[in-house]
Amino acid sequence: MEYLATFLLYIGIGILLIILFIKIWIMTNDVKELKNHFVIGGKLVDKINLLILMGENEKAKDLLRQYFYKEVYKCYQKDGGNALTNEVYMKKYQENLDLIEKKYTPFFESLGMDVPNLQHNDFLNP
């Protein structure tokens, strides 16, 4: 009986360790997203400032649009496909679009451009 209790204890600990491993794995993906969010913004500022200093404002504007639409498309790939059938995803998708717009507004304003007005259905209904 004593061995059975020890065995069950080890099985329980093993299961908890597997759960912990999976949670840590999921957390590392979140850290990658945060890193991309903050580091790409810094790189973008450097690239745009360099282009402006070189007098290539049109290239700076094109680069800004490229980064902006890449991030919008990532948002669509993550939540947008499900937004067609689920209101929760639709709300989350629109919130993410609003966050992207808020993040890029200073960049667009510094180049004298208007931020593209995106709605949830811009990618949903091609």
C-alpha atoms as an extended CHARMM CRD file, in Angstrom:
* protein
*
       126  EXT
         1         1  MET       CA              0.0000000000        0.0000000000        0.0000000000  PROA      1               0.0000000000
         2         2  GLU       CA              2.8620000000        2.3290000000        0.8540000000  PROA      2               0.0000000000
         3         3  TYR       CA              4.4200000000        1.7660000000       -2.5660000000  PROA      3               0.0000000000
         4         4  LEU       CA              1.1380000000        2.5130000000       -4.2860000000  PROA      4               0.0000000000
         5         5  ALA       CA              0.8400000000        5.8660000000       -2.5100000000  PROA      5               0.0000000000
         6         6  THR       CA              4.4250000000        6.7570000000       -3.4710000000  PROA      6               0.0000000000
         7         7  PHE       CA              3.7810000000        5.6770000000       -7.0560000000  PROA      7               0.0000000000
         8         8  LEU       CA              0.6200000000        7.8020000000       -7.2720000000  PROA      8               0.0000000000
         9         9  LEU       CA              2.5000000000       10.7510000000       -5.7700000000  PROA      9               0.0000000000
        10        10  TYR       CA              5.2020000000       10.4530000000       -8.4380000000  PROA      10              0.0000000000
        11        11  ILE       CA              2.5860000000       10.1960000000      -11.1870000000  PROA      11              0.0000000000
        12        12  GLY       CA              0.8900000000       13.3350000000       -9.8750000000  PROA      12              0.0000000000
        13        13  ILE       CA              4.1800000000       15.2170000000       -9.7140000000  PROA      13              0.0000000000
        14        14  GLY       CA              4.9980000000       14.0670000000      -13.2530000000  PROA      14              0.0000000000
        15        15  ILE       CA              1.6810000000       15.3400000000      -14.5720000000  PROA      15              0.0000000000
        16        16  LEU       CA              2.1630000000       18.6770000000      -12.8140000000  PROA      16              0.0000000000
        17        17  LEU       CA              5.6500000000       18.9960000000      -14.3120000000  PROA      17              0.0000000000
        18        18  ILE       CA              4.2790000000       18.3850000000      -17.7920000000  PROA      18              0.0000000000
        19        19  ILE       CA              1.6260000000       21.0650000000      -17.2310000000  PROA      19              0.0000000000
        20        20  LEU       CA              4.3080000000       23.4580000000      -15.9610000000  PROA      20              0.0000000000
        21        21  PHE       CA              6.4590000000       22.7670000000      -19.0300000000  PROA      21              0.0000000000
        22        22  ILE       CA              3.5530000000       23.5410000000      -21.3630000000  PROA      22              0.0000000000
        23        23  LYS       CA              2.7310000000       26.7640000000      -19.5030000000  PROA      23              0.0000000000
        24        24  ILE       CA              6.3490000000       27.9320000000      -19.7050000000  PROA      24              0.0000000000
        25        25  TRP       CA              6.4020000000       27.1190000000      -23.4280000000  PROA      25              0.0000000000
        26        26  ILE       CA              3.2750000000       29.2100000000      -23.9940000000  PROA      26              0.0000000000
        27        27  MET       CA              4.8030000000       32.0280000000      -21.9440000000  PROA      27              0.0000000000
        28        28  THR       CA              7.8910000000       32.1270000000      -24.1720000000  PROA      28              0.0000000000
        29        29  ASN       CA              5.6440000000       32.7870000000      -27.1700000000  PROA      29              0.0000000000
        30        30  ASP       CA              4.1330000000       35.7400000000      -25.3000000000  PROA      30              0.0000000000
        31        31  VAL       CA              7.6230000000       37.0980000000      -24.5970000000  PROA      31              0.0000000000
        32        32  LYS       CA              8.4610000000       36.8350000000      -28.3180000000  PROA      32              0.0000000000
        33        33  GLU       CA              5.3690000000       38.8670000000      -29.1730000000  PROA      33              0.0000000000
        34        34  LEU       CA              6.2640000000       41.5160000000      -26.5800000000  PROA      34              0.0000000000
        35        35  LYS       CA              9.8280000000       41.6850000000      -27.8540000000  PROA      35              0.0000000000
        36        36  ASN       CA              8.6530000000       42.1040000000      -31.4310000000  PROA      36              0.0000000000
        37        37  HSD       CA              6.1870000000       44.7660000000      -30.3530000000  PROA      37              0.0000000000
        38        38  PHE       CA              8.7520000000       46.9010000000      -28.5370000000  PROA      38              0.0000000000
        39        39  VAL       CA             11.9440000000       46.1960000000      -30.4920000000  PROA      39              0.0000000000
        40        40  ILE       CA             10.3920000000       46.5960000000      -33.9380000000  PROA      40              0.0000000000
        41        41  GLY       CA              9.0560000000       49.9860000000      -32.8720000000  PROA      41              0.0000000000
        42        42  GLY       CA             12.5940000000       51.1090000000      -31.9670000000  PROA      42              0.0000000000
        43        43  LYS       CA             14.0530000000       49.7570000000      -35.1960000000  PROA      43              0.0000000000
        44        44  LEU       CA             11.2950000000       51.4590000000      -37.1390000000  PROA      44              0.0000000000
        45        45  VAL       CA             12.0910000000       54.8280000000      -35.5730000000  PROA      45              0.0000000000
        46        46  ASP       CA             15.7730000000       54.4290000000      -36.4110000000  PROA      46              0.0000000000
        47        47  LYS       CA             15.0880000000       53.4230000000      -40.0060000000  PROA      47              0.0000000000
        48        48  ILE       CA             12.5980000000       56.2310000000      -40.5890000000  PROA      48              0.0000000000
        49        49  ASN       CA             14.8780000000       58.8440000000      -39.0160000000  PROA      49              0.0000000000
        50        50  LEU       CA             17.7730000000       57.6650000000      -41.1630000000  PROA      50              0.0000000000
        51        51  LEU       CA             15.6880000000       57.8990000000      -44.3320000000  PROA      51              0.0000000000
        52        52  ILE       CA             14.4800000000       61.3950000000      -43.3750000000  PROA      52              0.0000000000
        53        53  LEU       CA             18.0550000000       62.5290000000      -42.7070000000  PROA      53              0.0000000000
        54        54  MET       CA             19.0180000000       61.2250000000      -46.1370000000  PROA      54              0.0000000000
        55        55  GLY       CA             16.1870000000       63.2740000000      -47.6240000000  PROA      55              0.0000000000
        56        56  GLU       CA             14.2170000000       60.2610000000      -48.7450000000  PROA      56              0.0000000000
        57        57  ASN       CA             10.8320000000       61.1170000000      -47.2620000000  PROA      57              0.0000000000
        58        58  GLU       CA              8.8790000000       59.0100000000      -49.7560000000  PROA      58              0.0000000000
        59        59  LYS       CA             10.8900000000       55.9020000000      -48.8550000000  PROA      59              0.0000000000
        60        60  ALA       CA             10.2760000000       56.6720000000      -45.1600000000  PROA      60              0.0000000000
        61        61  LYS       CA              6.5370000000       56.8970000000      -45.8310000000  PROA      61              0.0000000000
        62        62  ASP       CA              6.5850000000       53.6380000000      -47.7970000000  PROA      62              0.0000000000
        63        63  LEU       CA              8.4970000000       51.9070000000      -45.0010000000  PROA      63              0.0000000000
        64        64  LEU       CA              6.0100000000       53.1640000000      -42.4290000000  PROA      64              0.0000000000
        65        65  ARG       CA              3.0640000000       51.9250000000      -44.5000000000  PROA      65              0.0000000000
        66        66  GLN       CA              4.7930000000       48.5690000000      -44.9550000000  PROA      66              0.0000000000
        67        67  TYR       CA              5.3340000000       48.0610000000      -41.2040000000  PROA      67              0.0000000000
        68        68  PHE       CA              1.8160000000       49.2660000000      -40.4420000000  PROA      68              0.0000000000
        69        69  TYR       CA              0.0960000000       46.9290000000      -42.8800000000  PROA      69              0.0000000000
        70        70  LYS       CA              2.3020000000       43.9830000000      -41.9010000000  PROA      70              0.0000000000
        71        71  GLU       CA              1.1880000000       44.3910000000      -38.3090000000  PROA      71              0.0000000000
        72        72  VAL       CA             -2.4460000000       44.7640000000      -39.3460000000  PROA      72              0.0000000000
        73        73  TYR       CA             -2.1770000000       41.6170000000      -41.4430000000  PROA      73              0.0000000000
        74        74  LYS       CA             -0.6110000000       39.7060000000      -38.5180000000  PROA      74              0.0000000000
        75        75  CYS       CA             -3.5650000000       40.8090000000      -36.4150000000  PROA      75              0.0000000000
        76        76  TYR       CA             -5.9290000000       39.5590000000      -39.1120000000  PROA      76              0.0000000000
        77        77  GLN       CA             -4.1640000000       36.2050000000      -39.3040000000  PROA      77              0.0000000000
        78        78  LYS       CA             -4.3190000000       35.8210000000      -35.5340000000  PROA      78              0.0000000000
        79        79  ASP       CA             -7.9370000000       36.8520000000      -34.8570000000  PROA      79              0.0000000000
        80        80  GLY       CA             -9.5960000000       38.0060000000      -38.0490000000  PROA      80              0.0000000000
        81        81  GLY       CA            -10.4110000000       34.6480000000      -39.5680000000  PROA      81              0.0000000000
        82        82  ASN       CA            -12.3810000000       33.6850000000      -36.4880000000  PROA      82              0.0000000000
        83        83  ALA       CA            -14.0630000000       37.1070000000      -36.3810000000  PROA      83              0.0000000000
        84        84  LEU       CA            -16.3040000000       36.0400000000      -39.2380000000  PROA      84              0.0000000000
        85        85  THR       CA            -18.1200000000       33.5770000000      -37.0120000000  PROA      85              0.0000000000
        86        86  ASN       CA            -17.5660000000       34.7380000000      -33.4500000000  PROA      86              0.0000000000
        87        87  GLU       CA            -18.4150000000       38.0760000000      -31.8490000000  PROA      87              0.0000000000
        88        88  VAL       CA            -15.7520000000       37.6710000000      -29.1470000000  PROA      88              0.0000000000
        89        89  TYR       CA            -13.0550000000       37.3730000000      -31.8080000000  PROA      89              0.0000000000
        90        90  MET       CA            -14.6060000000       40.2800000000      -33.6920000000  PROA      90              0.0000000000
        91        91  LYS       CA            -14.3370000000       42.5050000000      -30.6200000000  PROA      91              0.0000000000
        92        92  LYS       CA            -10.7730000000       41.3770000000      -29.8660000000  PROA      92              0.0000000000
        93        93  TYR       CA             -9.7880000000       41.8870000000      -33.5060000000  PROA      93              0.0000000000
        94        94  GLN       CA            -11.1480000000       45.4470000000      -33.5290000000  PROA      94              0.0000000000
        95        95  GLU       CA             -9.4110000000       46.1920000000      -30.2010000000  PROA      95              0.0000000000
        96        96  ASN       CA             -6.1130000000       44.9850000000      -31.6600000000  PROA      96              0.0000000000
        97        97  LEU       CA             -6.6180000000       47.1620000000      -34.7390000000  PROA      97              0.0000000000
        98        98  ASP       CA             -7.2260000000       50.1410000000      -32.4560000000  PROA      98              0.0000000000
        99        99  LEU       CA             -4.0030000000       49.3930000000      -30.5440000000  PROA      99              0.0000000000
       100       100  ILE       CA             -2.0290000000       49.1950000000      -33.7860000000  PROA      100             0.0000000000
       101       101  GLU       CA             -3.5140000000       52.4860000000      -34.9350000000  PROA      101             0.0000000000
       102       102  LYS       CA             -2.6250000000       54.1100000000      -31.6010000000  PROA      102             0.0000000000
       103       103  LYS       CA              0.9330000000       52.7540000000      -31.7930000000  PROA      103             0.0000000000
       104       104  TYR       CA              1.5490000000       54.0680000000      -35.3110000000  PROA      104             0.0000000000
       105       105  THR       CA             -0.2230000000       57.4360000000      -35.0090000000  PROA      105             0.0000000000
       106       106  PRO       CA              2.9130000000       59.3480000000      -33.8460000000  PROA      106             0.0000000000
       107       107  PHE       CA              4.9110000000       57.9310000000      -36.7650000000  PROA      107             0.0000000000
       108       108  PHE       CA              2.3110000000       58.9520000000      -39.3220000000  PROA      108             0.0000000000
       109       109  GLU       CA              1.9200000000       62.4020000000      -37.7790000000  PROA      109             0.0000000000
       110       110  SER       CA              5.6860000000       62.9890000000      -37.7610000000  PROA      110             0.0000000000
       111       111  LEU       CA              5.6990000000       62.3980000000      -41.5200000000  PROA      111             0.0000000000
       112       112  GLY       CA              2.6240000000       64.5720000000      -42.0820000000  PROA      112             0.0000000000
       113       113  MET       CA              0.4190000000       61.6380000000      -43.0540000000  PROA      113             0.0000000000
       114       114  ASP       CA             -3.0270000000       60.5380000000      -41.9640000000  PROA      114             0.0000000000
       115       115  VAL       CA             -3.3200000000       57.1790000000      -40.2490000000  PROA      115             0.0000000000
       116       116  PRO       CA             -5.2380000000       54.7430000000      -42.4530000000  PROA      116             0.0000000000
       117       117  ASN       CA             -8.6990000000       54.2370000000      -40.9750000000  PROA      117             0.0000000000
       118       118  LEU       CA             -9.1260000000       50.5080000000      -40.5430000000  PROA      118             0.0000000000
       119       119  GLN       CA            -12.3220000000       48.7600000000      -39.6500000000  PROA      119             0.0000000000
       120       120  HSD       CA            -12.7270000000       45.1280000000      -38.7410000000  PROA      120             0.0000000000
       121       121  ASN       CA            -14.1510000000       44.2570000000      -42.1490000000  PROA      121             0.0000000000
       122       122  ASP       CA            -11.3020000000       45.6510000000      -44.2610000000  PROA      122             0.0000000000
       123       123  PHE       CA             -9.6700000000       42.2020000000      -44.3770000000  PROA      123             0.0000000000
       124       124  LEU       CA            -12.7350000000       40.1370000000      -43.6190000000  PROA      124             0.0000000000
       125       125  ASN       CA            -14.5620000000       40.9790000000      -46.8310000000  PROA      125             0.0000000000
       126       126  PRO       CA            -11.9870000000       41.1460000000      -49.6480000000  PROA      126             0.0000000000
